[in-house]
Amino acid sequence: MSDKKRDISFNHSQLVGRELDYMREAIDAEHISGEGPFAHRCADLLRRELGVGAAVVTSSCTAALEMTALLLEANPGDEVILPAYTFVSTANAFVLRGLRPVFADVREDTLNIDETRLAELVNERTRAIVVVHYSGVGCEMDRISELARSRGVELIEDNAHGLFGSYRDRPLGSFGRWATLSFHETKNITCGEGGALLLDREDDLRRAEILRDKGTNRQALFRGEVDKYTWVDLGSSYSLSDLLAAYLYAQLEQRESITRKRRAIWETYDAAFRGELEACGVRLPYVPPHCVQPYHMYWMRLPDGATRLRFIEAMKRRGIHCVTHYQPLNLSAMGRRLGADRPCPVTEAAADTLVRLPFYNELARADQERVIEETLSFFAV
Ligand SMILES: Cc1ncc(COP(=O)(O)O)c(C=O)c1O
């Protein structure tokens, strides 16, 4: 394969519909700050499609996670259980509020939090379990929901990857008391940087509006409930600019075509690799039959860390950018400082060996064939 060929990046963000028309509309309407008309349209669409009580559009998934930690009203020393194999924000949001993260290991097949090992981590200080639907494949929500209910702890879904995925026909993001979404550039549906908080209860919605609005009751002023607004609670600046909400709404409108395209890409990778690469000791994604994924990524776990390094370098020499994913939070400098002392062997092995292949809506067929051909030739298949 010639090195002169065009590079194939890991991710690529492209317009999918009326993004520019809607951004122009926001500018013409002279509302480009937060809580504008497009933010409301996005929130309504998410609420309807996901069957939740309300959606609050935010500046990132990190912001939405921080809002869940504020809503939790924990005391210093309280604990939150979360997977060791996740992005730092899943932990940071709670640590900022003085909670201690307790890292759970993940399952070998889905890399989701291991529901069979959760009960032993719950104690009288546990306030919440946070699940991450890794790559948009649902965690075992029947068992996890039942554990949270029976032990009286809150259930939070970090659904950064899984918008429009489902578990036993129920949308991901509709199981927890709170759930979060990400619209970062790397996600299926994006506005560059953005997120959302999903919730059901009216009292949570009222408080979330205050937390998002710098701890003020400004929304109550807009509803005519008070004649001036003031500082009433903790809070920060978590709103999404309506310029970005306009972009996001155009993407949300195209959700079906986006999922269709990504499904074709995922299935093409899978058909080429399943069997062939498994025979070479490569693990491929597992999607339980009761889960529908939104086709967020295609990952492979190579036999060991050295092979992964050689693979990434070999692909890079051919102009193909493949990337690793999370590092184990239990082994991180911050995790250790916070007292993480339990090994998470599956997380640690996955962090060493997992690689993600180029994956984006407009990945051209010829480019994908090049990725497949080079991957198979690396393994001499
Ligand atoms: C599981 C998970 N949670 C949270 C985030 C943070 O998302 P954002 O960049 O929207 O803050 C990410 C980022 O990719 C993630 O993978």
The ligand as an SDF file (V2000), in Angstrom:
LIG
                    3D

 16 16  0  0  0  0  0  0  0  0999 V2000
  -18.1500    7.8240   29.1780 C   0  0  0  0  0  0  0  0  0  0  0  0
  -17.8940    9.2960   29.0060 C   0  0  0  0  0  0  0  0  0  0  0  0
  -18.4360   10.1500   29.8830 N   0  0  0  0  0  0  0  0  0  0  0  0
  -18.2620   11.4820   29.7830 C   0  0  0  0  0  0  0  0  0  0  0  0
  -17.5150   12.0180   28.7580 C   0  0  0  0  0  0  0  0  0  0  0  0
  -17.3320   13.5140   28.6900 C   0  0  0  0  0  0  0  0  0  0  0  0
  -18.0720   14.0530   27.6240 O   0  0  0  0  0  0  0  0  0  0  0  0
  -17.9550   15.6070   27.2670 P   0  0  0  0  0  0  0  0  0  0  0  0
  -16.7280   15.7570   26.4200 O   0  0  0  0  0  0  0  0  0  0  0  0
  -19.2170   15.9040   26.5000 O   0  0  0  0  0  0  0  0  0  0  0  0
  -17.8730   16.3740   28.5310 O   0  0  0  0  0  0  0  0  0  0  0  0
  -16.9220   11.1680   27.8160 C   0  0  0  0  0  0  0  0  0  0  0  0
  -16.1300   11.7330   26.7350 C   0  0  0  0  0  0  0  0  0  0  0  0
  -15.9350   11.1830   25.6920 O   0  0  0  0  0  0  0  0  0  0  0  0
  -17.1120    9.7740   27.9490 C   0  0  0  0  0  0  0  0  0  0  0  0
  -16.5360    8.8990   27.0970 O   0  0  0  0  0  0  0  0  0  0  0  0
  1  2  1  0
  2  3  1  0
  2 15  2  0
  3  4  2  0
  4  5  1  0
  5  6  1  0
  5 12  2  0
  6  7  1  0
  7  8  1  0
  8  9  2  0
  8 10  1  0
  8 11  1  0
 12 13  1  0
 12 15  1  0
 13 14  2  0
 15 16  1  0
M  END
$$$$
